[in-house]
Amino acid sequence: MALDSSSKRVFKVVGTRPPRPDGVDKVTGRALYGADVSAPGMLVGRILRSPHAHARIRAIDTTAAEALPGVKAVVTARDFARLEGDKIIDMGEDRTSLRDVRDNCLARDKALYDGHAVAAVAALTPEIARAALKLIAVDYEILPHVIDVDAAMRPEAPVVLAGRAHENVPGGMSPNVTNHCEFGHGDLEAGFAQADRIVERSFTTAATHQGYIEPHACLASVTGDGRADLWCCTQGQYNVRDICAELMGMQASQLRVTASEIGGGFGGKTVVFIEPVALLLARKSGRPVKIVMSREEVFRATGPTVSASIDVRIGMARDGRITAGEAVLRYSGGAFPCETVDMGAQAAFACYDLRAVRTLGWNVLTNRPKEAAYRAPGAPQAIYAVESVVDELCQGFGLDPLEVRLRNAARKGTKSSYGPTFEAIGLEATLEAAKAHPHYSAPLGPGQGRGLSAGFWFNFGGNTSVSLSVNTDGTVGITEGNPDIGGSRASISLMAAEELGIPYERVRATIADTSSLGHNDVTDGSRVTFAVGLATIKAARDAKQKMCARAARIWGIDEEAVLWEDGAAKPSGPNAGDFPPMTLAEIAAVSFKTGGPIAGHNEAHADGAGVSFGVHICDVEVDRETGATKVLRYTVIQDAGKAVHPDYVEGQMQGGAVQGIGWALNEEYIYGEDGRLQNAGFLDYRVPVASDLPQIDTVILEIPNPGHPYGVRGVGETPIVPPLAALSNAVSRAIGHRMTRLPMSPPRVLEAINAGR
């Protein structure tokens, strides 16, 4: 469905800022989150986790735990259904190995990281469940471990999992290297030969957690006839259903999954961790079982970002033209294979129009929890390294960093660094807006620095189903299958109201369980407002066509002689007859007399999501005595295509910036020499709080996406991409020393200051 001449269209509802539809329920405590659900006779589930970073499981004895009064079930990995080989569920662009999911939920032969689940119990009370865990005897053979990605690539490194390398990995490498990618074009050496200056730097980034406030929680119930229900906090209930049904040996239709309200996800709740375990315990005990993770469990056993080691080499001419760029990315995906480095390698130079560019990427196994998406997975790390080197080159030549980026910016018609040729994109417009913003020209004081970074994300579409019902009172209900993690209920209702020509207040969107609507992909990839909005518009147009047919029947004229305008069916012209318009409410009121209920539907695989760009400006002040960094001012400029609900768009931009600030300055997984996580809690893993932050200013640009009828682009992930580089560039300029390691905690900044004295 192509763009509806959005540059000329005047929207009546889209672009307004109505109150959020879930606001009252959430502020009054009426909304049900994962841990709020209960059932009669419910048992408490608890999980036993490995205290070792790497250990062979020689035996698990659950006899004593099973004999404890009040314990109703104990399960291990052996209770899962048998999988034939390495079975793959193909879910669109996501290819998930069931063997890996199964072995991450409950370790089978080896515990692969500190916190890896090895057994689980269901008991009458939390106290009995905790006591039962202590009675489970696990015979471990402790093995050497590896935490660092560069160390894991060495031939002598301990092998996390053998035989997991993809065919694209060259021979002779460590078995821990599981995936390799390469992107680019042009003659690198010729490009570097044209440069007046070449800068080559190495960078490292730590693993960081999404930091959602709500821990993972679920309630499972399995009946005697093999049917099951699962309530959980997730970003994709259909994904949970498909994986859990396979692991349980069930048909997908026999498992109904209902998504609760979600207290933050940011990509971290696209993964299955505890849900299959709860189902196993429910089936074995014959009673409902609820599992709620503790905060320590969330940190030790759910997906953080990849940690990264990156080499970047960029050549630049004196006039600021980038002549060549090269990056080598090494990403640790934890104890199981992942392909996140592909996205990082594609994103690294995507902001630039380069004749010679190459990125190489490696995914590497380490004894850490399996990584999960964190907004734009893989992109912040890669763009941090590239944008840092670009900034250093600008400093070396005394060039304005914004002018240099404008000179080299990707535009419509640019062959991207990862292959495709860009269509209409908004990078140049965001750079121009940043240049014109008063923040960029504001004076700086002593000890202060200003950083700039551009950012990029792909955005996705995917599989979507929507049903739109026209009620007899003239209201409209929309049923869609994606959990609302960023305001999608409001944006979808706005688009439906716009298309139908009715007030926003007369539309209500609800989230379906897996038995009530066709398949919907996970809420990720900045896909929901784009893809579900696209399907909603198509469903509304389906309903409009049906309502025009009803009006034609009432008037006794041909359907082709009726059009829909301003929320009503009208004769298309004088030759069609002189009939007063029939509003949606009037058509709905007599629908049972003209053919029955009226509904619109759409099921589609949405293409044309359109890439997204943003530019961030950051001012910091560094205390040279302590190394502490204070963020003074922060501005986000981003192309939203069309801001359907500007409040939510601004919130996404601000939230991504804040998370990036934490990633750049404080947040990291810290491991001891024994491979155990040292800071598994918010006391020691420090996320930014309000007192750490200035007001995040936002500028929304609207360069319509030609792949959407209203011009919409996804906005949720791009805001986390530029902050790492923007902060690093600001701090580096403030102290006169190039920072190359994240986070830039006070001891590291102080060390850099002292090294420069």
N, C-alpha and C positions, 0 to 999 in steps of 0.2 A: 504494500500500500504506500504510494509515493506521497511526497509533501503536498499538502493542500494549499499551495500558494500562501504559506504562512506569513511571508514577508508583507503581504497586503491584507491579510485577514485581521479583523478586529475581534478579539475574543471578549466575550461578555462575562464568563465565569472563570475560565482558565486564567491564571495569573493573579487572582484575588487571594486574600488571606483569611479564610473563614476559620473559626475555632476547630481544633482537632477533634475528630469524632470519638476518639478513645480517651479524651482528656479527663472527663468527669469520673469515669470508672477507675482510672489510674490514681487520681489524687484522693479519691475517697476509699481506696483499698478494695473496691468491688471486683476489679479485674483479677482473673485467676492466672497465676504463673505456675511454672512446673511443680514447685513444692507445695502449692496450695491445694492440689487435687487429692482427694482421699476416697476410700471405698470401704464398705462394711467388711470386717474381718481382715483388714489389711495387715500385712507383715512388713517388718523393717528389713531392708536389704543393706548389707555392708560388704565391702570388698577388701580382701587381703592383698597387700602390695609388696613387691620386692624391695628389700632394703639395700640391694646391691645394684651397681650400674651394669653389670654383665655377669650372669651366672647360669650354669647349666642346671636344669631342674631334674635331679635324679629320681625323686619320688615325692609324692604328696600324700600324706596320711590324714584323712578327714574323719577317722573313726571316732575320736574323742569329741570332736565338735558335733557330730551327728547324734551322739548319745546325750548331749547336754539337754536337760529339760527346757522346753520352750523353743528349741531349734526345729524348724520344719523342713529345711532343705539346705543342702550344701552342694555346690557345683564347681567343676573345673572345666578346662578346655575340652576334656573328653566328652562332655555332655552336649557339645554342639553336633549338628548333623554332619555326616561325612561329606566332604567336598571332593569331587572328582578332579584331581589335578589342581592347577591354579586357575580356578574358575573366575571369569571376568563378567561383571554386570556392565553393560554398555549403556550409559545414561547420557546420551548426547555427546557433549564434549568432555564429560567426566568419564574416565575409565577407572573403575575401582576394583582392585584385586580383593576378592572375598577372603582369600587366605590371609592377606595382611590385616584386613579388618578383624577377622576372627582372632588372629594371634595377638592383635593389639588389645582386644577386649579381655581376653584371658590367655596368658602365656602358655604355650604348649610344651616346647622342648627347652627353651631358654628364656630367662628374664633379660630383656635387652636394655633396660634403663632403670634408674632409681624411680620407683613408683609404679612400675609395670604390674598390672593386675595378674594374680596367679590363682585366686579362688574367691568364692563369694558365699555368703550365708544369708538365709532368711529366717528371722526369729520374731517372737511375740513382742519384744521390746528392744530399744536401742542398747540397753545394758547387756541383755543376753546375747545380742548380735556381736557386740564388742568382745565379750568373754569367749564366744565361740571362735572368733578369729584367732585368739591367742592359743586355742587348742589345736589349730591346724598345724601339723608338723611338715615343713618343707625341707627336703634334703638338697641343699645347694652345693654345687661345685663352682667356687668363685673363679671367674675368668678375667684376664686382662681386659681393660676397657680403653676406649678412645673417645674424647669429648671434642677436641679441636678438629676443624675440617681439613686444615692443611696436614696435620699429623695423620689423619685417617687416610689420606691419599698416598702415604708413603708405603713402599712395598712391605716393610716390616711391621706395619700397623696391625693390631688385633682385628680379626675379621668379625664384623657384626653379623652379617648374614652372607652365606656363600651362594654363588650361582644366581645372583639377582641382576646382573648387568644386562642392559638392553643390547641389541645387536649393533647399535651405533657407537658403542664404547670400544675404542681401539684395544687390541690385544696387549698383554704385558702390564696392564695397570692393576692397581690394588683391587681386590674383589669388592671393596667398599664403594668404588665408583660405579654407579648404576645407570647413569644417563649422560649423554653428551649432545650438544647442539652447536650449530654454527650458522650465523647470519651475516649478510653483508654483500658488498659489491665494489667494483673498482680496483685500481692498482694501488695498494697501500704504500709500497716503497716509493713509487713515483709521487704520491701525495706527500709523504713525509719529506721527500727531497725538495719540495716546493716551500716548505715551512721555514720561517726565519727563527722560530723557536719551537722546541719540542719539550714537553713536560711529561714525565713518567712517574707515576705514584702508585703505591700500594695502600689499600684501605681494608679495615675490618669493621664489621658491625656485629653486635651481640644479638642473640635471640631475645625477643621481647614477647610478652603476652598481650592478648587483646584487652585484658583487664575488665571484662564485663562484670557488672555488679552481681548479677544473678548466677549462681553456680548451676551446673548441669543437674537436672532432676527429671525423674520419670516415674510413672505408675503403670505396671503391666498386669493384665488379667487374662488368664487362659481358661476356657471352659472345657468341660469333659468331652465335647464333640470336636475339639481341636481348633475352635475359633478363638481369636484373641483380640484384645483391645489394648492400645498403648497410648498414653497421654504423655507428652514430653515437650520440653522447651527446645525447639529446633528451628533451623532456617529452611528446612525442607522435609515435610512429613512424607512425601512420596518416596524420596530417597531413603528415609528411615524404613519405610514399609518394605521396599524392594530388597534392601540389604538384610533386614531382620528376617523376612520370610525365607530367604535363601538359607541363612545360617540356621534357622529353626527347622528347615525341611518342610515348610508350609507353602501352600499356594498363596499368592499375593492377595487374592480376593478374600481369604479367610482372616487376614490381619487388617484391622482398621486402626489407623494412626491419626490422632488429633493433636494439632499443635496448640500449645498454650500461648498466652501472652509471653513475650520474650523480653527479659531484662538485659538486653545487650547481647550482641553476637559478633558483629564485625568480621564475619567469616569463620570464627572459632566454633560456631554451632552448625556448620555444614557437615560435620564429621560425627560418626556413630561411636560412642564410647561405652555407655552403661546400659543402653536400651536392650541389646540382646541378652545381657546378663540378667536383667530384671525379668525378661520373658522366660529364660531358662528356670529361674527360681520359682516363678509363678506356675509354670507347667509342672515342675517337680513337687511343689507343695500343694497344688490345687487351690491356692488362695492368692488374692491380689498382693503384689509386692511393690513397695515404693523404695527407690534409691535416690538419695540426695547427696551429691558430692560435698565434702568440706572444702574450704578455700585452699587448704594445703594440697588436697587431692587434685583440685583444678590446676594448680601450678605444676605439680609433679607429673601429672598423667594426661593432660590435654594439650592440644597443639599450640605451641608458640610459633612465632615466625621462624624462618630459616635464619641461621647465623651465616655470615658471609666473609669471604676473603676475596678481594678484587684487585686486579692490576689494570690500570688505565694509562694509555699513551695517546696524546693528542698533539698534533702539529698545527701551528697558526702562523699566518703571515703578519707583517707589521700593521697592515690595515685592518686586522681583525678577522680576516677570512680564515675559516678552519679548513685546512688542506687535507687532513686525514685523521681518523680516529680509530682506536683499537681498544678493546676491553676483554679481559679474561675473568670470568666469574666462577667462583667455587662456592656452592651452597650446601650447607648441611641440612638435610631434611629429616634428621633424627634417625630412628632405628629401622624405618621402613622406606622403601623407594618412593620418590616423588619426582615430579617433573617441573617444579617451580622455576628452575633456572631458565627454562625455555622462555617464560614470560619476561624474566629479568633481562635476558639477552636481547629480546626483541625491543624492549622498552628503552634500553640504555641510551641509544643515540636517536630515538624517534623524534625528538624535538628539532633535529637539524637536517638541513638539506646538504648532504655530503656526497662528493664524487668518489671518495675512497673511505670505506668503513668496514670494520669486521668486529664481530663479537663471538667469543667462544664461551660455552658454559658447561659446567660439570655439576651434577648432583651426587652427593657423597653421603654414605651412611655413617652415623656416629651413635654412641650410646646415650642418646637423648630421646625425649618423647617425640613421637611422630609429629612433624610440623603440620599446621593447618593454615588456611588463608587468614590474612589480616588485611582487610580491605583490598588493596591492589597487590596481590601476592607476588613478591620478587622484584617489583618495580622500584620501590623506594631505595633499596640498597644499591641497585645498579645506577640509578639516576643521581644518587648522592655522590658516588665516586666520579661520574662523568662531569657533573656540574661543579664539583670542587676543582677539578683540573681546569675546566674552562675559566673559572673565576681566577685561578692562579695565573693563567696566561694573560687574562685581562690586566691583572695587577702588574705583571712583568712588562707589558707594553704601555701601561698608563692609559688604558682604554676604558671607556664607560661600559660596564658589563651588560647594560640593557641594549645599548647600540650594537654591541657585538652579537648579542642573541638575535636582534632584529635582522642584522645583516645575514645571519646564517639560518634563519628560521625556516622550518618546513612550511609549505604553503600548498594550496590546491595545485595538483599536478606534480608535486614532489614525489620522486621515487623514495619510499621510506627505507630506512636502514634495515628493515626486516623483510622487505620485498614488495608489498602492494604499493600502488600509487594512490596518494591521498586525494580524496574528493574535497568538498567544502569543509574546511577545518578552521578553528578559531584561535590558533596560536598567535599569529601576527596581531590580531585584535587585542588579545590579552596583554601582549607585550606593549602595545601602544597605550592601552589603558593604564598599565603600570607606570609607563613613562610620564603620563599626564597626571598621575595621582599625586597630591601634595605630599604624601608620605615619602616619595622617592627623592624629593628635593629638599626635605626638611633638614635643618642643620643638626649635626651630631656634636656631643660634648666630649670631654676627655674620658678615655677608657671605654669609649663606645664604638660599636662597629655596625655596619649595615650589610646584610646578606640578601642575595637574590637567587632564586632558582625557578626554572621552568619545570613542568611536570607533565606526564602523559599517562593515559590508561586506555585500553582497548574498548571496553564495554562489550557486553554480550546480549543476545536475544534469547533464543532457545524455545523450548516447548511450553505451550501455555493453553489452558482451557478457561473459558469464561462463560457464565450463564447470566443473562439479564432478564429479570421478570418485571412485567408491567402489571402492577396491582390495580384492582378495580377502583381504588380511591385516587388513582392518579399518581401514586408514589412508585418508586422503582427500587428493586432490590438487585444487587450484583453479588454473585457468588464467584469467588476466585480462590485459587489454591496456594497462594504464597503468603507465608507469615509476614506481618507488617513490622519490619524492623527500622523503617526510616520514614514513615508517613505515607505509605502506599494506599491505605484506605482513603485518605483524603484526596490524594492526587487522582486516583481512579474514579472516585465519585465526582470530582470536578470535571474530568474528561467526559464522563457519561452525561452529566448535566449539560455541558457545553454542546455535545452532539445532539442531545434530545431537545434542547431549548427549554429546559425547565430549571427552577431554582435548585441550587446545591442542597438545600435543606430537605428536598424531597427525594434524595437518593441515599441509600445506605449500602455499604459494602461489608460483606462478611467473609470469613476465611473458612473454607470447607475442609472437612476431614477427607481421608483418602477414599472413602466409600461413596462420597456425595458428588464427586466431580471428576472429570477426566484428568489425566496426568499433568502435573505442573513441575517444571524444573525447580531446583533449589533457589531460594532468595539469595543470590550472589551475583557477582559480575556486573553490578549496577544495572541489572536487567529488568527489574520489576516495573518501574514507572514506564520504561520504554515498551517492554514486551506485553505486559498485562494491560497497559494503557492502549496499545495497538489493538489487542484482542477485544478490549472493552469498546473501543470505537467501532470496530467491525460488528460486534454483537449489537450495539446500539443502532447501527445502520440496518442490520437485519430486522430489528424490531420496528424501525421506522418504515421499512418497506412493507412489513405486514400491516402496520397501522394505516398506511396509505391504501392498501388493498381493502381494509375494513371500511374506510371512508368511501372508497369507490363503490363498494357494495351497497352502502346506505344510500348514496346518491344515484346509483344506477348508471354509473359511467365506467369507462375502461380504467384499469389500474394505471396505465401509462399516462392518463390525463390528470393524475394527482401528484403533487410534490409536497415535500415537508419543509416548512419554513417557520422559524420563530416558535417552535414547540407545538405546531399545529399542521394538520393536513389541509391543503388548499387546492382548488382547481388550478391546473397549470396555465390557464389562460381563458379569455372570454369564450372561446369555442367549446371549452370543456363544460360550461354551465355556470350559472350564477348561484353558487352555494356559499354560505358563510363558513369560515374556517372552523374545523373541528379540532379542539385541543387534545393533547394526550389524555387529559383527565376525562374528557367527554367520550373519547373513543374507548377508553378503558372501562368506563361505567357501563357501557352496553356490550362489552366484549362477549359475554355469555350468550347474547342474542345474535351475534354476528359471526360465530365460528368457534367460540371458546377462548381459553386463556391466550395471552399474547406474551411471547418471550423471544429474545434474541440470543443466539449462541455463536461462539467462535472457538475453533480448535485449530491451532497453527504452530508452525515452527517459525519464529520471528527472525528475519534477517534484517540487515541494514542498521545495526545499532549505532554506528557512528562513533569514531574515536573522540577522546576528550582531552583538552589541554587546560592547564592552569599556571599562573605565575604567583609566587609568594615573595613578599618583602618583609624583612625582619630586622629590627634594631635591638641590640643587646648592650648591656654594660657588664664588664667583667671586673670583679674585685681582684686586683693584682696581689693582695696579701693572702687571700684564701682560695682563689681560683673559682669562686662561686659566680655563676652567670645569672643575670636578671634580664628577662625579656621585657623590653620597654614598650615596643609597639609592633604590631603584626597586622599585615593586610593580605587578604586572599582575593585574587581576581581569577574568575573561572567562567568558561563558556558552558552554559547549561542547555544550549539549543533553544529550549523554551522552558522557563521556570513555571511549572504548573501551579505550585504552591510556594511562593517565594520564601515564606518563613521556614519551611522544611529545607529548602535549598540552602539558605543561609546557615541553618543548623548543621547540615552536612559539611559545609565548608569550614565552619568553625570547629566542629568536632574532629574532623580529620587533622586540622592544624594543631589542635591541642594534643592529640595522640602523637603526632609527629614531634612536637616539642618534647614530650616525655621521652620518646624513643631517642632523641638526639642528646638530651642532657642527663637523664638519670636511669632510665629503665634498662635492665639486663638480667639475664639468668646467670647466677654466679655458682660455679661448681667447685667443690673441694677436690683435693688430690684423690680422694676415694671415689670420685665420680658422682657424689650425692649433691643434690641441689641445696644450697645454703640459705636461700631467701624465699622460701615458699609461703609468702603471705604479704599482705599490703603494708605491714609494718616495716619490712626490710626491702620489699620490692616497691619502690616509690613512684607512684603515678602523679601527674600534676594535679594540684588542687587549686581552688579559685584564687588563693593568695599568691600563687606562683605566676599568675597570668594577667596580661593586660586585656582590655576589650579587643576581640578579634574583629577587625573591620572587614567587610565583604563588598565586593563589586561583582554583580551578576551580569555577564554578557549573554546575548541571545543571538547566536549565529545558527539558523535553523538546520537541523539534521535532515537531509533529503530523504532519509529512509523511514521517516515517521510523518504521518499526516499533519501533526501539529508541530513538527520540528524538534521533538524532544530528544535529548541525550541523557544518558545516565550521569549522575553527579556524585554518587556516594563514595567512590574509591579514589578518584583523582586527588582530592584534598590531602591525602596522607603521603603523596609522592614527593612534593617539593620540600616539606619542612626540614628533612634531615640535612639537605644541602644548604638551604637558606640559613639555618642555625649555624652550621659548620663554617660557612663563608663569613657570617657575621662575627663569630668568635675569632676566627683566624685573622680577620682584619683588625679586630679590637686589640689583639695581643701581639700582632706582627709575626705570627708563626702559624704555618699551615697545619691544621689538625687533620689527622688521618684515621682516627679510631673513635668509634661510638660505643657507649655514650661518652659525652664530654663532661664527665663528672669532675667536681672540684679538684680532687687530687691529680687527675690527668691534665687539666688545664694549668694547674699550678706547676706541675712538672714541665710543661711546655714553656711557661713563662720563665721559669728558672733556667731552662736550657738556652733561652734566647738572651739571657743577661750577660 
